Amino acid sequence: MQQAQTWEPQLLTLAYEAAQPHKLQLPRLKGDFDSLLRAYAVCESLTAKHSRSFHLASGLLPPEKRRAVRALYAFCRVTDDIVDENPDSAAAELKKWRAHAFSVEPPVNDPVAVAWADTRLRYHVPVRYAEQLVEGVARDLTQTRYETFADLATYSYGVASTVGLMSMHIIGYSGPEAIPYAIKLGLALQMTNILRDVAEDWGRGRVYLPQEELAFFGLSEGTIADGRVTPQWRQFMRFQIERNRRLYAEAWPGIGMLDRDGRFAIAAAAGLYRAILEDIERHDYDIFSRRAHIGTWGKLRRLPGLWAKSR
């Protein structure tokens, strides 16, 4: 089964539209330098707690860029947690969080909003990318199924590609020609998340796997509910992993368009996430009884090769 990449033009339109200059008031930060450092420290702590892979990869950046991408991660983490952890009150909480995160004067008692505002200001991150991310995450409140991969790609742009596009502004990049690669890398990373988290998402009442493709391989949501690895499931997962790897390969040239001091970090993030696919394969595509992951040694032994490739 081969599907043309009909999703690309729409996502490019979203990205180029968001990158256009908008007349917005820039944040004005209150407090002193020490309070700003404390705000960034909170973001550092959130990153270390919730994503060891991202924490490791971002640690390969120079200190200022490292702080900034971890503030970006914290902004995304808070947005995501509001929707995942408090679905009944999420709409109201998301509205309050948006007011903080996009405020001209973020409240001093919200350290993530403060650090994120400083990052946006310092690195000229287009605010529309951040708005697209919040809108993408908010879709989880109303949509729990996706009919086609093109539908899923649009969702993934909102929750993941936007992160890559914002990261590019922090790291530095050659020009607009890098945008399509950032979109594809975000999509590849999100698809890896989706394949790894099938069982967890099912527990939340969500199925991100394209319904059209499940049906093509003779599968239904009953397969997920039963948690059975069948021959049809293996075929389905092989198809998903092959496409996911193709996305990583197509996104890779974009790393060479980043500023030199940020290439290794992004290469590491991509390579370590891509390795999760190998773990899924090693365990016979069983993502029901265990969560695929790469251990610390598995990550560290991959870094020299990723460094060489990123050069």
Backbone torsions as a table, in degrees:
resi	resn	phi	psi	omega
1	MET	NA	126.3	-178.3
2	GLN	-132.1	127.7	-178.3
3	GLN	-115.8	128.0	177.5
4	ALA	-62.4	150.0	-176.7
5	GLN	-82.0	67.5	-178.0
6	THR	-70.3	-12.6	-176.0
7	TRP	-80.5	-19.5	-171.4
8	GLU	-62.0	-49.3	-177.2
9	PRO	-57.5	-41.1	-178.9
10	GLN	-64.2	-41.9	-178.4
11	LEU	-69.6	-36.9	175.8
12	LEU	-62.3	-39.9	177.8
13	THR	-60.6	-45.0	179.0
14	LEU	-60.9	-43.0	-176.6
15	ALA	-69.3	-44.4	-178.2
16	TYR	-68.4	-36.0	177.5
17	GLU	-63.6	-42.0	-178.1
18	ALA	-69.3	-27.1	-177.3
19	ALA	-78.5	-13.4	-178.8
20	GLN	-67.5	143.6	179.4
21	PRO	-62.2	135.6	176.5
22	HIS	-122.5	144.0	179.0
23	LYS	-81.3	96.6	-179.6
24	LEU	-128.7	150.7	174.1
25	GLN	-72.9	133.5	179.3
26	LEU	-81.8	151.5	180.0
27	PRO	-60.9	145.6	172.6
28	ARG	-119.7	116.0	-173.6
29	LEU	-92.4	136.0	174.9
30	LYS	-98.4	164.3	177.9
31	GLY	93.2	174.6	-176.5
32	ASP	-100.1	-178.9	-177.1
33	PHE	-63.1	-38.1	-179.1
34	ASP	-64.2	-39.3	179.5
35	SER	-68.2	-32.0	176.2
36	LEU	-67.7	-41.6	177.2
37	LEU	-62.6	-37.2	177.8
38	ARG	-65.9	-36.9	177.3
39	ALA	-63.2	-43.4	177.3
40	TYR	-65.3	-33.4	178.9
41	ALA	-64.4	-35.5	176.0
42	VAL	-63.1	-41.9	178.6
43	CYS	-64.4	-39.6	176.2
44	GLU	-59.3	-44.6	-179.0
45	SER	-64.8	-42.3	178.0
46	LEU	-61.3	-41.7	-179.2
47	THR	-64.8	-46.1	179.9
48	ALA	-62.1	-36.3	-177.4
49	LYS	-72.7	-39.6	-168.6
50	HIS	-101.3	-20.8	-178.1
51	SER	-147.8	97.0	179.7
52	ARG	-66.6	-35.8	-179.7
53	SER	-65.4	-46.9	-179.7
54	PHE	-67.2	-37.1	178.5
55	HIS	-62.8	-42.5	178.1
56	LEU	-64.8	-48.1	-177.9
57	ALA	-64.4	-43.9	-178.7
58	SER	-68.1	-23.2	177.0
59	GLY	-66.4	-11.7	179.0
60	LEU	-86.3	-2.2	178.2
61	LEU	-87.8	159.4	170.9
62	PRO	-60.4	154.1	-171.4
63	PRO	-51.1	-46.5	-176.6
64	GLU	-66.7	-43.4	178.5
65	LYS	-68.5	-33.6	177.4
66	ARG	-61.2	-48.2	178.6
67	ARG	-58.9	-42.1	-175.6
68	ALA	-66.7	-45.0	-179.1
69	VAL	-69.2	-26.9	176.0
70	ARG	-75.6	-29.3	171.6
71	ALA	-66.9	-39.4	175.5
72	LEU	-62.1	-45.7	178.4
73	TYR	-58.3	-44.7	-178.5
74	ALA	-62.8	-41.5	175.5
75	PHE	-56.6	-46.3	179.6
76	CYS	-66.4	-40.0	-177.7
77	ARG	-63.4	-46.3	179.6
78	VAL	-61.2	-44.3	179.5
79	THR	-59.5	-46.6	-178.3
80	ASP	-65.0	-43.2	-177.2
81	ASP	-65.5	-34.4	178.5
82	ILE	-58.1	-43.1	-177.3
83	VAL	-76.3	-40.4	-175.6
84	ASP	-76.3	-37.2	-170.8
85	GLU	-94.1	-24.2	-176.8
86	ASN	-133.7	60.2	-174.2
87	PRO	-57.8	-32.0	-177.7
88	ASP	-69.4	-34.9	-177.9
89	SER	-109.3	8.5	-171.2
90	ALA	-61.4	-40.1	-176.5
91	ALA	-59.2	-45.9	-180.0
92	ALA	-68.6	-41.2	-179.4
93	GLU	-67.5	-36.7	179.0
94	LEU	-65.8	-38.1	177.7
95	LYS	-63.0	-42.3	178.5
96	LYS	-65.7	-42.4	-179.9
97	TRP	-64.4	-40.6	177.5
98	ARG	-59.6	-41.6	-180.0
99	ALA	-61.2	-37.8	178.1
100	HIS	-72.8	-49.4	-171.2
101	ALA	-67.7	-27.7	-178.1
102	PHE	-111.2	13.2	-178.2
103	SER	-69.3	146.7	173.1
104	VAL	-67.6	-32.0	176.5
105	GLU	-128.0	84.4	-178.5
106	PRO	-59.7	141.4	-177.0
107	PRO	-63.0	136.9	-175.3
108	VAL	-66.7	-19.9	179.8
109	ASN	-89.1	9.1	175.6
110	ASP	-118.5	87.9	-171.8
111	PRO	-62.0	-34.6	-180.0
112	VAL	-66.9	-42.1	178.1
113	ALA	-62.9	-38.3	-179.9
114	VAL	-66.8	-49.4	-179.0
115	ALA	-64.0	-39.1	-179.8
116	TRP	-67.0	-40.4	178.2
117	ALA	-62.9	-41.6	178.5
118	ASP	-63.7	-40.9	178.9
119	THR	-63.5	-46.4	179.4
120	ARG	-59.0	-43.2	-178.5
121	LEU	-67.8	-44.3	-174.1
122	ARG	-68.6	-37.3	-173.6
123	TYR	-110.5	9.2	176.0
124	HIS	54.7	47.5	179.0
125	VAL	-76.2	122.7	179.3
126	PRO	-59.2	124.1	-175.2
127	VAL	-65.6	-24.5	-178.7
128	ARG	-64.2	-31.9	175.6
129	TYR	-61.6	-42.5	179.7
130	ALA	-65.9	-38.7	177.2
131	GLU	-64.2	-41.3	178.0
132	GLN	-61.7	-36.8	178.0
133	LEU	-63.8	-47.7	-179.8
134	VAL	-61.0	-41.7	178.3
135	GLU	-63.1	-39.0	179.0
136	GLY	-65.4	-46.2	179.0
137	VAL	-62.9	-38.5	-179.2
138	ALA	-64.2	-20.4	178.1
139	ARG	-60.9	-26.2	179.4
140	ASP	-63.4	-18.2	178.9
141	LEU	-77.1	-21.4	-174.3
142	THR	-124.4	-18.3	-176.3
143	GLN	-129.0	126.6	-177.5
144	THR	-123.2	0.8	179.8
145	ARG	-138.8	150.3	179.5
146	TYR	-132.6	124.5	-172.3
147	GLU	-72.4	-46.1	-175.1
148	THR	-124.3	167.2	176.1
149	PHE	-66.1	-33.8	177.3
150	ALA	-60.2	-40.1	176.4
151	ASP	-62.9	-43.4	-179.4
152	LEU	-66.8	-35.4	178.9
153	ALA	-63.0	-39.0	178.4
154	THR	-64.2	-43.5	175.9
155	TYR	-61.0	-45.7	-177.0
156	SER	-64.6	-33.5	174.5
157	TYR	-57.2	-46.6	-176.4
158	GLY	-64.3	-40.9	-173.5
159	VAL	-95.3	-12.7	-174.6
160	ALA	-134.6	-48.7	-178.9
161	SER	-61.7	-34.7	177.7
162	THR	-60.9	-32.6	178.4
163	VAL	-65.4	-43.5	177.5
164	GLY	-63.7	-39.9	-179.8
165	LEU	-66.3	-38.1	176.1
166	MET	-70.5	-38.6	178.6
167	SER	-60.7	-36.3	179.3
168	MET	-58.0	-37.3	-179.3
169	HIS	-69.2	-32.1	178.3
170	ILE	-73.8	-45.5	-175.8
171	ILE	-75.6	-35.1	-175.0
172	GLY	98.2	140.2	-176.5
173	TYR	-150.9	166.1	-170.6
174	SER	-73.4	-35.5	-177.4
175	GLY	165.6	-173.7	-175.7
176	PRO	-57.8	-21.2	-180.0
177	GLU	-64.4	-15.2	179.0
178	ALA	-81.3	-16.5	-172.8
179	ILE	-60.2	-47.2	-179.5
180	PRO	-58.9	-33.1	-179.4
181	TYR	-71.0	-38.5	177.7
182	ALA	-64.6	-38.5	177.6
183	ILE	-60.7	-46.3	-177.6
184	LYS	-67.8	-37.9	178.7
185	LEU	-65.7	-41.7	176.5
186	GLY	-60.1	-41.4	178.9
187	LEU	-65.0	-42.0	179.1
188	ALA	-62.2	-44.5	180.0
189	LEU	-63.7	-42.7	-179.3
190	GLN	-67.0	-38.9	177.9
191	MET	-64.1	-35.9	175.6
192	THR	-63.3	-44.0	175.0
193	ASN	-56.2	-45.6	-176.9
194	ILE	-62.7	-45.3	-180.0
195	LEU	-66.1	-37.1	179.5
196	ARG	-69.7	-35.6	-167.8
197	ASP	-104.9	22.7	-177.4
198	VAL	-53.8	-49.0	-176.6
199	ALA	-66.7	-42.5	179.7
200	GLU	-63.5	-42.7	179.1
201	ASP	-65.7	-37.5	177.9
202	TRP	-60.2	-39.3	178.2
203	GLY	-63.2	-23.5	177.5
204	ARG	-94.7	5.1	179.0
205	GLY	82.4	18.6	-177.0
206	ARG	-119.0	141.8	173.4
207	VAL	-130.6	109.7	-179.0
208	TYR	-90.5	-14.2	178.7
209	LEU	-65.1	132.5	-176.9
210	PRO	-58.7	126.9	-178.3
211	GLN	-59.9	-38.9	-179.9
212	GLU	-59.7	-40.4	-177.7
213	GLU	-77.4	-35.9	173.4
214	LEU	-57.2	-46.9	-178.9
215	ALA	-64.1	-38.8	-179.5
216	PHE	-59.2	-36.2	-179.3
217	PHE	-92.5	12.3	176.9
218	GLY	73.3	28.3	-178.5
219	LEU	-111.5	162.3	175.5
220	SER	-141.2	178.2	177.1
221	GLU	-66.8	-19.1	175.2
222	GLY	-60.4	-32.7	177.0
223	THR	-61.8	-42.4	179.8
224	ILE	-68.9	-43.3	-179.9
225	ALA	-61.0	-38.7	-179.7
226	ASP	-78.9	-21.5	-179.5
227	GLY	64.8	39.1	-176.9
228	ARG	-104.7	134.5	173.8
229	VAL	-93.2	103.1	-178.4
230	THR	-107.1	167.7	175.3
231	PRO	-55.2	-38.6	179.0
232	GLN	-66.1	-37.1	178.1
233	TRP	-64.9	-41.7	178.7
234	ARG	-61.4	-43.2	178.4
235	GLN	-61.9	-44.0	179.4
236	PHE	-60.6	-46.4	-178.1
237	MET	-68.1	-37.0	176.4
238	ARG	-59.8	-42.5	178.6
239	PHE	-63.2	-44.6	-179.3
240	GLN	-63.4	-43.6	-178.0
241	ILE	-68.6	-39.2	177.5
242	GLU	-60.3	-44.7	178.8
243	ARG	-66.2	-39.9	-179.6
244	ASN	-61.8	-43.9	178.5
245	ARG	-64.4	-35.5	178.5
246	ARG	-63.8	-38.8	177.6
247	LEU	-64.2	-42.8	176.3
248	TYR	-59.3	-44.9	-178.3
249	ALA	-64.2	-40.5	-179.5
250	GLU	-70.8	-27.0	-179.8
251	ALA	-82.2	-23.1	-170.8
252	TRP	-56.1	-42.4	-178.9
253	PRO	-56.4	-24.2	179.2
254	GLY	-64.6	-24.4	179.6
255	ILE	-63.2	-34.2	178.3
256	GLY	-70.0	-10.8	178.9
257	MET	-93.3	-2.0	178.1
258	LEU	-87.2	160.6	173.6
259	ASP	-59.0	145.5	-171.1
260	ARG	-57.0	-37.7	-175.3
261	ASP	-75.0	-2.2	178.4
262	GLY	-113.8	-5.1	-173.4
263	ARG	-65.9	-43.8	-176.9
264	PHE	-62.4	-40.8	-178.9
265	ALA	-61.2	-44.8	-178.9
266	ILE	-72.0	-37.7	175.7
267	ALA	-61.1	-40.0	178.9
268	ALA	-65.6	-44.7	179.1
269	ALA	-59.3	-45.1	-179.8
270	ALA	-66.4	-45.9	-176.9
271	GLY	-66.8	-39.6	-179.2
272	LEU	-70.1	-37.5	176.4
273	TYR	-69.1	-41.4	179.7
274	ARG	-60.1	-32.0	-179.9
275	ALA	-65.4	-21.7	176.5
276	ILE	-60.2	-32.4	178.7
277	LEU	-62.9	-38.3	177.8
278	GLU	-63.5	-39.3	179.6
279	ASP	-65.0	-39.2	176.4
280	ILE	-61.2	-43.0	179.2
281	GLU	-64.7	-43.7	-178.5
282	ARG	-59.9	-28.6	-178.7
283	HIS	-103.2	29.9	171.5
284	ASP	58.8	36.0	175.6
285	TYR	64.6	20.7	178.8
286	ASP	-86.7	96.6	176.0
287	ILE	-104.5	12.1	-177.3
288	PHE	-92.6	-41.7	-174.0
289	SER	-97.0	-6.8	179.7
290	ARG	-152.5	157.7	177.4
291	ARG	-99.9	118.6	-179.0
292	ALA	-60.0	140.1	179.9
293	HIS	-161.2	167.0	174.6
294	ILE	-118.9	125.6	-179.1
295	GLY	-71.1	171.7	-177.2
296	THR	-57.2	-46.8	-179.9
297	TRP	-63.5	-40.4	178.5
298	GLY	-59.5	-36.4	177.8
299	LYS	-71.1	-48.0	-175.5
300	LEU	-64.0	-38.1	-177.8
301	ARG	-72.1	-17.3	177.8
302	ARG	-85.3	-20.9	-173.1
303	LEU	-61.0	-43.1	179.9
304	PRO	-58.8	-42.2	178.9
305	GLY	-65.8	-37.8	178.9
306	LEU	-69.5	-36.6	176.3
307	TRP	-61.3	-46.6	-179.1
308	ALA	-62.7	-41.6	-178.1
309	LYS	-68.6	-31.8	-177.7
310	SER	-75.6	-15.6	179.4
311	ARG	-69.5	NA	NA
